[in-house]
Amino acid sequence: MSEMGLIYFFIAVAATIIGAVPFGLVNLSVVNAAVKNDSQSAIQIAHGASVVEIIFALIALLAGNKLSPVLQGNLVIRYFIFAVLLGSGLYFWFKNNQLKTTSDNRKSTGFIKGILLNLVSAQVLLFWLLTATVLSAKQLIPLAFSDMFFFVAGVWLTKMAVLRAYAFLAKKVVHHAQKISANINQIIAIVLMAVAIVQFIKI
């Protein structure tokens, strides 16, 4: 790994941690899958979400300066984020708490679910656009293919690590707290609707 490649790798790691750690649709779905099904189901969601994370990061790096001002001030985008969060919260609130699922297609559906959840998480794209704007201002946008490769590797590995940590902690917490397990959907719903309210206030 070259010196610049290493720098871009750690820039990607730092940026992805900032963007991936806060609660969002993907994180909460990973927690739900780990609690209701198993860790493997949660990891499949993480894989799908990580693919979209890379796409968002690349879009931001390649077109961030042009798209960022348009999207950040777009009320339609903000209302869309609010609607997605509120709708997801209501979905989890009324969803029955179920134990393990026995579907043979759990892996593929988990991967697709991860892709869809991150695709509708408009705030993730906005985050990467903001990140690209900051990097561009500091002349830290990776241009060479090798530098871009190390940046993408940093995004992928960090996103997966964060989501794996969520799945691991969810299993540990629920193992010692059955009440949380029994009401996990309602807990997720409350968090999502709270975030939706905050988003609505910002509008």
Protein Blocks (a to p, Z undefined) as FASTA:
>chain_A
ZZklmmmmmmmmmmmmmmmmpgcfklmmmmmmmmmmmmklmmmmmmmmmmmmmmmmmmmm
mmmmmmmmmmmmmmklmmmmmmmmmmmmmmmmmpccddddfbfklmmmmmmmmmmmmmmm
mmlmmmmmmmmmmmmmnopacfbfklmmmmmmmmmmmmmmmmmmmmmmmmmmmmmomklm
mmmmmmmmmmmmmmmmmmmmmZZ
